[in-house]
Amino acid sequence: MRIAAIRSWPLAVPPAAGSGRTAPVRTLVVEVMDTDGLSGFGEALSPAAPRDAAAQVASRFAPLLLGEAAADIARHWQRMGDAAGVPLVGAAAEARSAIDIALWDLLGRRRGVPLHRLLGGMARALVPAYGSYVAVVADDVAAAQAEAAVAAGFRHLKVKLQPPLDAAMARARHIRRVVGPAVALCADPNGSFDEDAAHRLAALLAELDFLWLEEPLDPTDHRALARLNHRALARPNQHHLLMISAGESEFTPEGAAALVEADAIGLLQPDCGRIGGITGFVRARNAALPRGLPFSPHNSGGAIKAAASLQLAAALPDLHSFECSLFRTPLNDSLVRTPVAHPAQLLGGCLPVPDAPGLGIEVDRAALRRLADA
């Protein structure tokens, strides 16, 4: 079948209560329809400018793909990259990612198999999940968030940290006391510390038995991340080494490969909505295989990308864990007809993988129209 139409929807909803966010939560959804009327859906990681990404879909990529064979996904991925003339970043990379996910969803629906079986590999029915996240809020509120997540069945939680360093260290100690030693923890400062502070924070987190420290400093500074990673490897804690993680800020598999080659990370965290969709994610993951690095899909935004990330987590080797959002918005729970990657679905700390064709979800078109950022 050939590609008959490509349509995109920039979406926006208010932030979830308690998330620490004040700006709307934004994303971009793309639909690719074939000449038989069958559709696949994709979603970009486009938190800042989904309208710009939608413009890239309409002006740059749709004219390139309309009338082409829908199943030629690798060729389309390369042609979209070539059309940019420079390495894809920003809105163009986000647009390509959403289109690629939609094409894979369409292929799975056409063949009647879920994406994780199209990709081969592990075909996990359940994937280990961590709760994301304990927000930067008052201590008592943060403690209640952590306790609620553990009560829901999570055995691993992400804790958001921010400067000043003393406050971040105090928050890490506080949440460790709240959940006790049996719950795994990781930390995410969203690149907000300088190198010296990141080293001091990493030393404390190792003492507190945290699993990883995610993008503690500028994620484009691979040399600084490598110095931090080397210091972490030389500082074993009681059970394991503190991993330095990154990858969500990379727009291409080549960027992820550069992180790996710089020895800057111990855990790779690409986002399929930014790094080139399913095709780009698999290529990024393959770059880490020779080093034996585990991966954990970065997952924020809406249910379509969550479903794609869950399918990747089910398929690929060396999975560490899947990021499950604790702060639910209509993008998570109204955009699809049945829940996906929802905390209420936890079984022994794991999430079930949808086994329906494609991404395993059915998009609610009425909700899509309702959530459109008019």
Legacy VTK file of the C-alpha trace (Angstrom):
# vtk DataFile Version 3.0
C-alpha trace
ASCII
DATASET POLYDATA
POINTS 374 float
0.000 0.000 0.000
1.057 3.588 -0.591
0.973 6.628 1.651
-2.197 8.578 0.914
-2.220 11.231 3.649
-0.148 12.573 6.532
-1.800 14.709 9.166
-0.516 16.226 12.401
-2.066 17.589 15.604
-0.210 19.840 18.052
-1.736 19.093 21.476
-1.616 20.949 24.793
-3.084 20.306 28.254
-2.596 21.877 31.701
0.128 20.299 33.860
-0.838 17.663 36.411
-1.330 18.854 39.970
1.736 18.302 42.121
4.094 17.819 39.188
6.024 21.008 39.885
5.267 22.208 36.364
3.562 25.480 35.525
3.639 25.489 31.712
1.210 23.431 29.601
2.226 19.910 28.627
2.606 19.885 24.848
3.155 17.198 22.247
2.689 16.461 18.548
0.682 13.540 17.163
1.067 12.439 13.531
-1.234 10.141 11.546
-0.106 8.363 8.376
-2.910 6.855 6.260
-2.426 4.404 3.399
-4.442 4.003 0.201
-6.618 1.351 1.883
-7.655 3.814 4.581
-5.592 2.109 7.305
-3.816 4.508 9.681
-0.808 4.457 11.972
-0.082 7.016 14.690
3.137 8.476 16.046
4.092 11.073 18.624
7.058 13.417 18.952
8.885 14.595 22.026
7.987 18.196 21.285
7.429 19.928 24.622
8.305 23.442 23.455
7.148 23.962 19.871
4.857 21.246 18.488
3.431 23.714 15.972
6.903 24.103 14.488
7.218 20.327 14.241
3.782 20.150 12.593
4.951 22.712 10.038
7.953 20.502 9.269
5.609 17.550 8.704
3.454 19.544 6.291
6.091 21.479 4.372
9.165 19.262 4.340
8.258 15.626 4.838
4.699 15.020 3.621
5.512 16.118 0.022
8.465 13.743 0.113
6.456 10.711 1.255
2.998 10.983 -0.293
2.481 8.301 -2.945
5.436 6.221 -1.702
5.202 2.623 -0.487
4.265 2.761 3.196
6.379 -0.265 4.111
9.690 1.234 2.914
10.385 2.669 6.344
14.188 2.606 6.334
14.288 4.382 2.978
11.815 7.016 4.165
13.829 7.587 7.343
16.985 8.187 5.306
15.260 10.422 2.775
13.787 12.576 5.544
17.263 12.983 6.977
18.779 13.779 3.608
16.088 16.360 2.889
17.295 18.494 5.781
20.732 18.939 4.225
22.256 19.190 7.729
22.071 16.931 10.804
18.478 16.934 11.995
17.791 18.816 15.226
14.818 20.502 16.834
11.434 20.531 15.151
12.598 18.664 12.034
13.995 15.790 14.114
10.819 15.659 16.183
8.686 15.575 13.017
10.726 12.740 11.492
10.451 10.807 14.748
6.650 11.029 14.873
6.299 10.047 11.206
8.605 7.064 11.649
6.637 5.805 14.666
3.400 6.175 12.681
4.859 4.193 9.776
5.878 1.350 12.099
2.431 1.385 13.723
0.877 1.216 10.261
3.137 -1.671 9.238
2.239 -3.640 12.358
-1.451 -3.046 11.778
-1.112 -4.067 8.135
0.624 -7.338 9.118
-1.538 -7.973 12.188
1.358 -8.170 14.661
2.537 -5.941 17.530
5.621 -3.831 17.023
7.761 -5.804 19.464
7.266 -8.901 17.313
8.037 -6.976 14.119
11.341 -6.008 15.722
12.110 -9.576 16.814
14.335 -9.864 19.846
13.129 -10.483 23.370
9.327 -10.278 22.992
8.827 -9.596 26.709
5.233 -9.744 27.942
6.115 -7.652 31.018
8.749 -4.954 31.449
10.169 -3.639 34.758
9.022 -0.075 35.393
10.039 2.835 37.564
7.786 5.632 38.758
8.582 9.026 37.293
8.815 11.148 39.333
8.947 12.583 42.860
8.643 16.299 42.092
10.528 19.329 43.375
7.884 20.299 45.907
7.741 20.719 49.690
9.297 17.896 51.703
5.998 16.588 53.051
4.427 16.577 49.588
7.439 14.826 48.087
7.335 12.226 50.840
3.635 11.607 50.172
4.337 11.212 46.447
7.059 8.651 47.119
4.917 6.723 49.594
1.959 6.670 47.185
4.144 5.359 44.362
5.515 2.559 46.519
1.982 1.723 47.688
0.948 1.511 44.009
3.546 -1.200 43.458
6.637 0.631 42.198
9.932 -0.796 43.386
11.994 1.936 41.722
11.415 5.718 41.702
12.939 8.752 40.007
13.562 11.808 42.158
13.761 15.256 40.578
16.545 17.460 41.988
17.465 21.077 41.358
19.953 23.651 42.667
21.115 24.741 45.110
23.299 21.706 45.723
22.640 21.577 49.484
18.881 21.434 48.848
19.320 18.696 46.236
21.416 16.631 48.621
18.915 17.113 51.410
16.066 16.001 49.118
17.976 12.847 48.103
18.605 11.955 51.747
14.963 12.696 52.631
13.464 10.423 49.973
15.890 7.623 50.831
14.747 7.830 54.468
11.093 7.845 53.388
11.217 4.760 51.144
13.906 2.824 52.978
16.653 0.650 51.497
14.409 -1.795 49.605
13.205 0.711 46.992
15.572 1.573 44.125
16.089 5.282 43.442
17.508 7.363 40.612
17.910 11.117 40.300
17.289 13.624 37.521
18.492 17.244 37.833
17.685 18.053 34.169
21.203 19.318 33.451
21.024 22.012 36.119
24.413 21.617 37.879
27.939 22.599 36.962
30.653 19.945 36.861
31.958 20.442 40.390
28.481 20.255 41.903
27.656 17.208 39.774
30.710 15.382 41.159
29.699 16.183 44.725
26.112 15.131 44.081
27.212 11.862 42.466
29.372 11.036 45.504
26.399 11.446 47.830
24.017 9.475 45.612
26.486 6.598 45.520
26.516 6.589 49.326
22.706 6.574 49.316
22.659 3.581 46.952
20.994 5.413 44.026
21.060 3.479 40.750
21.800 6.372 38.409
22.231 10.104 38.023
20.549 11.404 34.874
21.899 14.369 32.890
23.283 16.169 35.958
25.067 18.758 33.792
24.911 20.067 30.237
24.179 16.887 28.232
26.019 18.235 25.193
29.290 18.370 27.179
30.361 14.783 26.572
33.843 15.357 28.013
32.469 16.590 31.330
30.028 13.687 31.444
32.910 11.299 30.743
34.923 12.720 33.635
31.898 12.290 35.887
31.319 8.765 34.616
34.946 7.746 35.208
34.799 9.091 38.759
31.546 7.168 39.358
33.137 3.949 38.125
35.919 4.404 40.661
33.452 4.877 43.530
31.587 1.601 44.180
28.771 1.736 46.697
27.358 -1.092 48.750
25.625 -2.951 45.923
26.575 -1.496 42.543
28.176 1.375 40.691
26.252 4.622 40.304
25.487 4.948 36.595
25.632 8.267 34.776
22.798 8.345 32.245
21.881 10.502 29.262
20.393 10.279 25.782
17.034 12.058 25.863
18.616 15.237 24.468
20.059 13.506 21.400
18.278 14.119 18.086
20.098 11.438 16.070
21.544 7.943 16.567
24.929 9.458 15.762
24.566 11.712 18.803
23.831 8.708 21.009
26.811 6.889 19.503
29.027 9.851 20.357
27.900 9.650 23.993
28.808 5.976 24.053
32.141 6.438 22.290
33.104 9.222 24.705
32.576 6.770 27.594
30.265 9.416 29.024
27.470 7.167 30.299
26.691 3.872 31.948
23.029 3.875 30.910
21.588 5.026 27.573
18.215 6.828 27.622
17.105 7.784 24.100
13.615 9.099 23.427
11.955 7.610 20.351
10.005 10.850 19.877
13.199 12.812 19.337
15.997 10.491 18.160
14.323 9.371 14.947
11.349 7.246 15.944
11.556 3.474 16.105
14.235 3.363 13.413
16.425 5.939 15.136
15.951 4.378 18.567
17.015 0.931 17.385
20.082 2.400 15.692
20.994 4.301 18.853
20.528 1.161 20.921
22.749 -0.799 18.539
25.521 1.749 19.071
25.610 0.845 22.769
25.567 -2.929 22.320
29.340 -3.391 21.821
29.949 -1.662 25.183
27.322 -3.780 26.912
25.451 -0.712 28.139
21.860 -1.172 29.294
19.133 1.145 28.034
16.022 2.708 29.504
13.657 4.547 27.136
13.085 8.147 28.118
9.330 8.557 28.251
7.365 11.761 28.716
4.455 13.258 26.829
1.450 11.213 25.808
0.115 7.690 25.466
1.152 7.125 21.843
4.837 7.634 22.576
4.481 5.673 25.810
3.104 2.753 23.803
5.960 2.994 21.300
8.523 3.126 24.118
6.904 0.142 25.812
7.083 -1.862 22.577
10.794 -1.015 22.248
11.370 -2.005 25.865
9.699 -5.336 25.154
11.757 -6.061 22.055
15.363 -5.011 22.577
18.103 -6.712 24.630
19.750 -5.251 27.734
16.694 -3.354 28.960
17.148 -1.825 32.398
13.668 -0.418 33.070
10.771 1.550 31.615
9.810 5.083 32.689
6.174 5.233 33.831
4.607 8.623 34.478
3.149 9.221 37.937
1.555 12.525 36.912
-1.306 11.708 34.583
-2.847 14.147 32.113
-5.402 13.643 29.331
-2.438 13.083 27.000
-1.705 9.936 28.999
-5.176 8.666 29.762
-7.726 10.168 27.343
-5.864 9.947 24.050
-6.272 6.160 23.790
-9.313 3.990 24.375
-7.662 1.565 26.821
-4.912 2.353 29.337
-1.283 1.907 28.357
1.757 2.225 30.656
-0.557 3.105 33.551
0.501 2.632 37.201
-2.727 0.744 37.899
-1.504 -1.977 35.509
1.587 -2.845 37.566
2.192 -6.533 38.202
5.094 -7.189 40.543
6.695 -3.884 39.593
6.267 -4.571 35.869
3.957 -3.254 33.150
2.180 -5.452 30.589
3.040 -4.939 26.921
0.061 -4.502 24.572
-0.174 -7.409 22.150
-2.579 -5.876 19.621
-1.190 -4.984 16.165
1.191 -2.057 15.740
1.682 -0.034 18.898
-1.120 -2.035 20.485
-3.411 0.952 21.089
-6.496 2.573 19.600
-6.404 6.349 19.425
-9.586 8.147 20.478
-10.152 10.559 17.600
-12.693 12.596 19.528
-10.127 13.133 22.286
-7.498 14.001 19.671
-9.707 16.764 18.320
-10.635 17.940 21.815
-7.010 18.184 22.982
-5.783 19.980 19.853
-3.958 23.200 20.679
-6.310 25.562 18.850
LINES 1 375
374 0 1 2 3 4 5 6 7 8 9 10 11 12 13 14 15 16 17 18 19 20 21 22 23 24 25 26 27 28 29 30 31 32 33 34 35 36 37 38 39 40 41 42 43 44 45 46 47 48 49 50 51 52 53 54 55 56 57 58 59 60 61 62 63 64 65 66 67 68 69 70 71 72 73 74 75 76 77 78 79 80 81 82 83 84 85 86 87 88 89 90 91 92 93 94 95 96 97 98 99 100 101 102 103 104 105 106 107 108 109 110 111 112 113 114 115 116 117 118 119 120 121 122 123 124 125 126 127 128 129 130 131 132 133 134 135 136 137 138 139 140 141 142 143 144 145 146 147 148 149 150 151 152 153 154 155 156 157 158 159 160 161 162 163 164 165 166 167 168 169 170 171 172 173 174 175 176 177 178 179 180 181 182 183 184 185 186 187 188 189 190 191 192 193 194 195 196 197 198 199 200 201 202 203 204 205 206 207 208 209 210 211 212 213 214 215 216 217 218 219 220 221 222 223 224 225 226 227 228 229 230 231 232 233 234 235 236 237 238 239 240 241 242 243 244 245 246 247 248 249 250 251 252 253 254 255 256 257 258 259 260 261 262 263 264 265 266 267 268 269 270 271 272 273 274 275 276 277 278 279 280 281 282 283 284 285 286 287 288 289 290 291 292 293 294 295 296 297 298 299 300 301 302 303 304 305 306 307 308 309 310 311 312 313 314 315 316 317 318 319 320 321 322 323 324 325 326 327 328 329 330 331 332 333 334 335 336 337 338 339 340 341 342 343 344 345 346 347 348 349 350 351 352 353 354 355 356 357 358 359 360 361 362 363 364 365 366 367 368 369 370 371 372 373
